[in-house]
Each structure stands twice: as structure tokens, then as C-alpha cells.
């Protein structure tokens, strides 16, 4: 039985790495280049944008639904808890790959800055990638695909991960969300479908940040409220600006 369970752990962990990690690599290319034009369904402009919006909504519901405590409690009732993070990575990876695969590009181009301005957008994207690495190194416990819980069940996870305030977490409470928004808007070629993508996904990230804040306050209480008072949520220096406006 132990060998069977260990084999299941390795199988699920491998799927989480393949689908979770692979989808993030493909998504990075999608953010950098725009639509990859993998499937052309021959839809009209309105139908294409409606499909793109539906794909985005599908991902939002999956990603946000699986992170809710109610889903986690339900899943814990049918399988061991250590599978949750890996299954979350698998589900998110599959839904993200579906979005990228079926995304329809629109020909109408709003903006395509040339020369130095174009390279400035590209540099901003690369800086955001570096920022993600900085965030990962700043965290004491970083297991984005849930493999640690499956392959090393004795690994100690901090009880209050939000108290990690080194690196970028000293400037904003959600640096990964901020960097995601930067990456979303750093593509210089702004087509109709890309503008729709930028607006929808930025709105979802901001709403998700507020919902996560509520969950963290419920879970950690006054400690997180103090963190909220000291550090802005998404915009660095916002707290200081507010204080300077007071008489």
C-alpha cells in the first residue's frame, strides 16, 4: 500500500510539473508575443471576442473556485490533503492551455510603437520576469506546483507565510499580482483581442487580490491587519502618498 501511495504521489507530482509548469511557459510566450494563432475557427470579429471572453471567464472560475476554502474542504473529504496543491496546479494548467489554444486573434491593431519605445516594453517584460524570481527567492516556502507536499511530507511549512516581508513584500503585499499586471500590459502590439485580454485579466487580478485580502484577514486576524496598515496592496508608496496629503 505504501508503494502504491508513493507511486501515486510521483504520478500526480509529475503531472503537476508538466501541466502547471508547461502551461506557465506557454503563457509567458502568449503574454510576450500576443496570440499564438494555434487554431483559427474562422469566426467574425464579434464572435471571436465573445469566445475569448468566455475562455477567460472559464479560467477565472476554475482558478478562483479551486482556491476557495469550501472547495478545499470538499476535496479533503474524498482524498488526502497533500494532493490539493498539485491538483490545483493540474486544473489551472489544463484550463490555461485551453485558453491559449483556442484564443482568437483580431486583425484590428490599435497600437504598435516602434523603435526605442517598443524595446522599452520588452525590457519591462524582462524586468517583471526577474521580479518573479526575486519573489520566489524571498519566500521561505515556495511550492507553486504542490510537489513538495507530495514528495516530502515532512517539509515544514510556515504557519504564517504572510509575515514574509523580505524583498518585494516590503513594498507591496501582492508583488506577484503587480508583476503579472505589468507583464499583461507590456506587449507593445495592442490588437482588439489583446486589449480585451488586458482589461479582463487585470480586473480579475485586482478583484482576486481583494478577495484574498479578506480571506487572509479572516485567517490571521490582527497580524495581517497590521501588515495592511504598513504595506500597500499593489501600488508601491501608496500609503506614504496618502499620509502626505493629510494636514
C-alpha positions in Angstrom: 0.0 0.0 0.0 2.8 2.4 0.8 4.4 1.7 -2.6 1.1 2.3 -4.3 0.7 5.6 -2.5 4.2 6.6 -3.3 3.7 5.8 -7.0 0.5 7.9 -6.9 2.4 10.8 -5.3 5.1 10.7 -8.0 2.5 10.4 -10.8 0.4 13.4 -9.6 3.6 15.4 -8.9 4.9 14.7 -12.4 1.5 15.8 -13.9 1.5 19.0 -11.8 5.0 19.9 -13.0 4.3 19.0 -16.7 0.9 20.8 -16.9 1.4 23.5 -14.3 4.9 24.4 -15.3 4.4 23.8 -19.0 1.3 26.0 -19.1 3.2 28.9 -17.5 6.0 28.7 -20.1 3.5 28.7 -22.9 1.5 31.5 -21.2 4.7 33.6 -20.9 5.1 33.3 -24.7 1.5 34.3 -25.1 2.0 37.4 -23.0 5.2 38.3 -24.8 4.1 37.8 -28.4 0.3 38.0 -28.2 -2.0 35.4 -29.6 -0.1 32.3 -30.8 -2.7 31.6 -33.5 -2.9 27.9 -32.8 -6.4 27.5 -34.0 -8.4 29.7 -36.4 -12.1 28.9 -36.1 -13.0 31.4 -38.8 -15.3 33.4 -36.6 -16.4 37.0 -37.2 -15.0 39.8 -35.0 -17.8 39.9 -32.5 -18.0 36.1 -32.2 -14.2 35.9 -31.7 -14.2 38.4 -28.9 -17.1 36.7 -27.3 -15.3 33.4 -27.4 -12.1 35.0 -26.0 -14.2 36.5 -23.1 -15.8 33.1 -22.5 -12.4 31.4 -22.3 -11.1 34.0 -19.9 -14.2 33.6 -17.7 -13.7 29.8 -17.8 -10.2 30.2 -16.4 -11.3 32.7 -13.8 -14.0 30.4 -12.5 -11.7 27.4 -12.4 -8.7 29.2 -10.8 -10.7 31.2 -8.3 -13.1 28.3 -7.5 -10.4 25.8 -6.6 -8.6 28.2 -4.3 -11.7 28.7 -2.1 -11.7 27.1 1.3 -15.1 25.4 0.6 -13.6 23.5 -2.4 -10.5 22.6 -0.3 -12.7 21.2 2.5 -14.8 19.3 -0.1 -11.6 17.8 -1.7 -10.2 16.9 1.7 -13.3 14.8 2.3 -12.6 12.5 -0.7 -8.7 12.4 -0.8 -5.7 13.1 1.3 -5.0 16.9 1.8 -1.4 16.7 0.4 -2.9 16.2 -3.1 -4.7 19.6 -3.1 -1.9 21.9 -4.3 -0.8 19.5 -7.1 -4.4 19.0 -8.3 -4.9 22.8 -8.3 -1.8 23.2 -10.5 -3.0 20.5 -12.9 -6.5 22.1 -13.1 -5.1 25.5 -13.7 -2.6 24.2 -16.2 -5.2 22.5 -18.3 -7.6 25.4 -18.3 -4.8 27.9 -19.1 -3.7 25.7 -22.0 -7.3 25.6 -23.3 -7.4 29.4 -23.2 -4.2 29.8 -25.1 -5.0 27.0 -27.7 -8.4 28.4 -28.6 -7.7 32.1 -28.3 -8.8 34.0 -31.4 -6.7 36.9 -32.7 -8.3 40.0 -34.2 -6.7 41.9 -37.0 -7.5 45.4 -35.9 -4.4 47.0 -34.4 -4.8 49.9 -32.1 -1.1 50.5 -31.3 2.3 49.2 -32.4 5.0 51.5 -31.0 8.3 51.4 -33.0 12.0 51.7 -32.1 13.0 52.6 -28.6 9.5 52.6 -27.1 8.9 49.1 -28.4 12.1 47.9 -26.8 11.1 49.6 -23.6 8.0 47.5 -23.4 10.2 44.4 -24.0 12.6 45.4 -21.3 9.7 46.0 -18.9 8.5 42.4 -19.5 12.0 41.0 -18.8 12.2 43.1 -15.6 8.9 41.6 -14.5 10.3 38.1 -15.1 13.3 39.0 -12.9 10.8 40.3 -10.3 9.1 36.9 -10.2 12.4 35.2 -9.5 13.0 37.8 -6.7 9.7 37.0 -5.2 10.4 33.3 -5.2 13.7 33.7 -3.6 12.2 36.0 -0.9 9.7 33.4 0.2 10.8 30.9 2.9 8.4 28.3 1.5 7.7 28.3 -2.3 5.9 25.3 -3.8 3.9 26.6 -6.8 3.0 23.2 -8.1 2.4 21.3 -4.9 5.2 18.8 -5.4 6.7 19.4 -2.0 3.6 18.3 -0.2 3.6 15.0 -2.2 7.3 14.2 -2.4 8.4 15.4 1.0 5.6 15.2 3.5 7.9 16.1 6.4 8.7 19.5 4.9 7.8 22.3 7.4 5.6 25.0 6.0 5.5 28.3 7.9 2.2 28.8 9.8 2.0 32.4 8.8 3.5 32.8 5.4 2.1 36.3 5.0 4.7 37.5 7.6 7.4 37.1 4.9 8.3 40.7 4.4 11.7 40.4 2.8 12.4 41.7 -0.7 9.4 42.9 -2.7 7.0 42.1 0.1 8.3 45.1 2.0 6.9 47.3 -0.8 3.6 45.7 -1.7 1.6 42.9 -0.2 1.0 41.2 -3.5 4.1 41.7 -5.7 3.3 38.7 -7.8 -0.1 40.2 -8.8 1.6 43.5 -9.5 4.2 41.9 -11.7 1.5 39.9 -13.5 -0.3 43.1 -14.4 3.0 44.6 -15.7 3.5 41.6 -17.9 0.0 41.7 -19.2 0.3 45.3 -20.4 3.9 45.1 -21.6 3.0 43.7 -25.1 3.6 46.6 -27.5 1.2 45.3 -30.1 -2.3 46.1 -28.9 -4.9 44.4 -31.1 -8.6 44.2 -30.2 -8.4 40.8 -28.6 -5.3 41.8 -26.7 -7.0 44.9 -25.3 -9.9 42.7 -24.2 -7.4 40.3 -22.6 -5.6 43.1 -20.8 -8.7 44.6 -19.4 -10.4 41.3 -18.3 -7.3 39.7 -16.7 -6.2 42.9 -14.9 -9.7 43.3 -13.5 -9.7 39.7 -12.4 -6.3 40.0 -10.7 -7.4 43.2 -8.8 -10.7 41.6 -7.7 -8.8 38.4 -6.7 -6.4 40.4 -4.6 -9.3 42.0 -2.6 -10.9 38.6 -2.1 -7.6 37.1 -1.0 -7.1 40.0 1.4 -10.5 39.2 3.1 -9.5 35.5 3.4 -6.2 36.4 5.0 -7.8 38.8 7.5 -10.3 36.1 8.5 -7.5 33.5 8.9 -4.7 35.6 10.5 -6.6 38.4 12.2 -4.8 41.4 13.7 -1.4 40.4 12.5 -2.4 40.7 8.9 -4.3 43.9 9.6 -1.1 45.4 10.9 0.7 44.3 7.7 -2.1 46.0 5.7 -1.5 49.3 7.6 2.2 49.2 7.0 2.4 48.0 3.4 0.2 48.9 0.3 -1.6 46.2 -1.5 -0.5 46.7 -5.1 0.9 50.2 -5.7 4.3 50.8 -4.0 4.4 54.0 -1.9 0.6 54.5 -1.9 0.4 54.6 1.9 3.1 57.3 2.0 1.2 59.4 -0.6 -1.9 59.2 1.5 -0.1 60.3 4.6 1.5 63.2 2.9 -1.9 64.6 1.9 -3.1 64.7 5.5 -2.8 68.2 7.1 
